[in-house]
Structure formats: C-alpha cells, structure tokens
Amino acid sequence: MWPAQRVVGEVFLSLVLALLGVGAGLLDDEGMAQSVGVGVLAGLLSLLRRGLPAAVLLAAAAGSAPFFGFAPLLLVVAWSAGRRIDGLGRACAVFALAYGLALGLTAAWESHASWSLLAVAGMFILVAIIVPGLAGRYWSQRRTLTDTLHEYNAQLLRERAMLVGQARMLERQRIAQDMHDSLGHQLALIAVHTGALEVDRELTGQQREAVGVLREASVAAMHELRDVVGVLRDGADTPPAGASARGEDPGAPARGVGGIDSLAETSRRAGAAVEIRRSGEVRPLATTADHAAYRVVQEGLTNAHKHAPGAPITIGLRYEPDSLVVEVANGPVAEPARGGVASGGQGLTGLEERARLVGGMVHAGPTADGGFRLAGVLPYTSPGDTRKTFVAPPDDFRAQNPAGPAGESDPVIDWNGLPKELAKAVNRTKRGNGIAIGCGVAALVVVVLVIAVVVAGVFLVREADKAMIEPEQYDAVTVGQSEDSVRDALPRGDSFMNTGPGEGAPPEPDGAKCLTLLSTEIGSSLAADPVFRFCFKDGKLIEKKSFEAG
C-alpha cells in the first residue's frame, strides 16, 4: 500500500499531466473533445508508470505521434522507465523500440512532411525519450550505490563497536586482575596481622581497640576492593543485584547515604569526635548520586584524619527541596599533622568528577574558625532527566548519549560521534555529492532548454505551414476556379504569423472575401514581406494578386 503522501503526489502529477495534455492538444489545433480525451488518457497512464514502466512508455511513444497531448507524458514515463526497467539489455531494447515506434508513426502520420521536418521530429523524440531515460537510470544506479555504501559503512561501524567493546572488556579484566593480585594481597596481610595483634594478651584494652579498628578498616577496604573489581570485570556501575542476599559479601559496607553512620562509627572508634546532623525530609537519590554522597563523607573524614587529627568533625545531611547537601567540616587543629601522611592529591578531583556526572557540584575550602569544610550538592534526579540539574555534563560520553546501555549509543545511529577521519570522509562525500547534483541540475537545465528550442522550432514550422506557400502554388491557381478547390489546395492561413495584408496592400474588390498568405521568398528589403492574396465572390476566385507589404 502506498503512503498517503505518495498517493497525493501521484494524483497531483496525474492531474498536471492531464491539463498539460489538454493544453498541448489545443495548441495543435485538435478539437476540444479530442484534447480532453487525450489529457484524461495521459493522466490515467501516468498512474500505471510504476507498475508497468515498459508498457506505458511504449503506449506514450505511440500516442505522441498522432496526438501532441502525449508529449508531456512521454517525458515523465521515460524518466520513470529508466529508473524501473531491470537489466541494461532489456532497458536498451525497450527504449530503442519506443524511439523507433514514435519516429515511424510520426513519419506515417505526417506523410506530406519534408525530410527536414522529419529530422527535427527525430531530434525531439530523441530528447523526449532517451535523455530522460538515461537521467532516470543514472539516478537509480546512484541511489542504489549510495544505499549500498551506507549499509557497508554501518556494518563497519558495528564491527568497530564490537572490537572497541572487546578491547575495553579485556583492559578492564586486566586492571581488575592487577588490583586483586596486588592490593588484595596486601589488605589480606593487614587483616591477618591485625587480627593476630587483637588477641595478643600483652596489649592494653585501648591498644586492642585501636587494632580492632584497623582490622575492621582493612576488611571494609577488601570488600570495597571486591566491589570495584566486580565493576571492572562486569562493566557495570553497581555490584550485581542480589549479591548480599546470596551471602557473597557479608559485612560489606553500604556505599550510600545509609553507610554514612558506619563511617562515622569507625572514625569514633579511631578516637575522633564525630557528630552527624540531619535536617529536612529524607528523600531517595539515584544510585550514582547516593554513592557520590557516601564518597564525599568518606573523603572528608579521610582528609580530617590526615590533616587535622584530634579536631572535632561534623557531618551534615540537609535534604533541600531539589537536592541533598552533604558536608564534612572539621574544627581547627591544635598542632599541625606530622609529616609522612600519604596523599595522592586526587581525592577532590575524583569527587568533582563524580558530582559533575550526576549533575551536582563539590566545594572545598577553609572555614572562618580555621577549620576545613568539604560540601557536595547532589540533585535527586539524574542528568538524563528532563528536570533541572545544577551542572550539565557535556564532556562525559555516557551523558552525551543516554539512549544506549550504560550511556553508550549505537554508533551506527549516532553519526555525530564519528571519528575525525570518518567525519572528514563523510564531508568530502557530501561535497562530491553536491558537485554531482549541481552538474546534474545543470545538465537538466540544458536538456530543458534544448527541449524548449526543439518544441519552439516544431511549433514555428507548423505555424509557417499554415501561413506560407511556395510561388509555384500561387502560379498553379487560376482566376475562375471554384472557391472550394482553391481553398483545399492552399493553407487556411489561421496562424499568428499571418498578420494580414499590411501597409501598401491594394484595395480588395467590393463584396469579395480575401485569403492572404505569406510567400516563402525573401522580400526586396527587410521591411517588406512578399504577400499572396486570393479574393473570392459568389463561390469563385475573382482575383489573385502578388505584392509586398510593410
């Protein structure tokens, strides 16, 4: 079934061709009824050109010889047949047959026409049939080639995406294996040794409590390391669902707002004074934002232990109407921290990146009383939501195209994500296509001009046949012949080229009806035209004159 747009277009084209057929028939001095019939038949044939391209082309070529109203239809069906006839040999045979049929019927229909007129008609038929057919065939082949190239390019992009994904997975597995083998081993040793120290009878109660804190911290670090390794191996942002329910990670800390109490308790057992302040109505956060809040508190506590040991720490959780504000502030330190505290300097940078990816922000700086404050503003929504976020994540590939899994889109659909080399190639192809289309348009304009010149030439030749006679025809007519026999031997003179006798014509006989025709001879000057005049009265030719008129 055709879509509604195509149906409307086909009906409109059929009506246009029907009207052009009627107009062309009237210009060729065909009767109104005959012109309307030819126009209606042309409109009906245009509707069949897609399903029966060869048959409609042959019918239009045959009809264009006796009826000039089929000429507009012939141009359209030749274009359509060039696009839809399969096989080069079959197309050549159909077009050659159509050309021969049109030219042969024209020669048979215009048996009195001269060879020059038949040559002009042959050129017109050639332009009307062969040129649109070649243009339609070129268009069809170009479109087929373009579709094939697009399919091939899409296949290459899919293969590239598969290779990139496989390489990413292998690299993740390698990093996960290195982390598991190195950090996991060291943390296991710390847990074993601290567990042995914790049961040592020579330690005091305070020392045993401190060793217990170290052991629990190493166990928590091992659990978090297992989570990170699982993320790297699975390519997901969160541990597999149901892991804790299956008992795989008993004792693993909750990496969200719910795990902040555990972080505070661990810091208290390490000797720090930690206070948690909550305000506002508790609201759920997206998984990534929840994890970011946990990391803000974790980083704040770590920095306070490193750089302000012994200072009181306050953790604030404020649920605002549009976001969660989480902050960690420590008071001024009595004495600077001792040297040798390891610091990679990447903690705050990582927090800023986490917050930016969820549409939030992080601020860190000194307080008025000499302490330090780390705060994060995390919206309840994710960047893919239509609601407002605080910071747009334009530089993150996952946020740029959230349609696909894990934020990665199909590169076959996302043409804006092409690499620079491929984008340049596509641009070069577009420029080449623009040049080709421009050349095609120029060629089409030339073809239209040629058709217009040929049609105008044919029209002028036909008008000249109606208004001009040879001197031999003038001499063959004698005074006294019947009016009917004279008029049958001469043209009717009803042409726009026959403007009347003009200035300098002798007076017409009284009561006579005169027929004025132009001569094919050249006048004595550019301003004078040789004219033949035949005057009739009472059914007979009573006078014929030859003169020049201006």
Secondary structure, DSSP 8 states (H G I E B T S, - for coil): ---HHHHHHHHHHHHHHHHHHHHHHHHTT--HHHHHHHHHHHHHHHHTTTT-HHHHHHHHHHHHTT-GGGHHHHHHHHHHHHHH--SHHHHHHHHHHHHHHHHHHHHHHTTT--HHHHHHHHHHHHHHHHHHHHHHHHHHHHHHHHHHHHHHHHHHHHHHHHHHHHHHHHHHHHHHHHHHHHHHHHHHHHHHHHHHHHT-TTS-HHHHHHHHHHHHHHHHHHHHHHHHHHHHHHT-SS--TTTTTTTSSTT----SGGGHHHHHHHHHHTT--EEEEEES------HHHHHHHHHHHHHHHHHHHHHSTT--EEEEEEE-SSEEEEEEEE---SS---S-----S-HHHHHHHHHHHTT-EEEEEE-TTS-EEEEEEEESS-TTSSS--SS--TT-HHHH-TTSGGG---TTT-GGG--HHHHHHHHHHHHHHHHHHHHHHHHHHHHHHHHHHHHHHHHHHHHHHHHEE-HHHHHH--TT-BHHHHHHHS----STT---S-TT-----TT-EEEEEEESS--SSTT-EEEEEEEEETTEEEEEEEEEE-
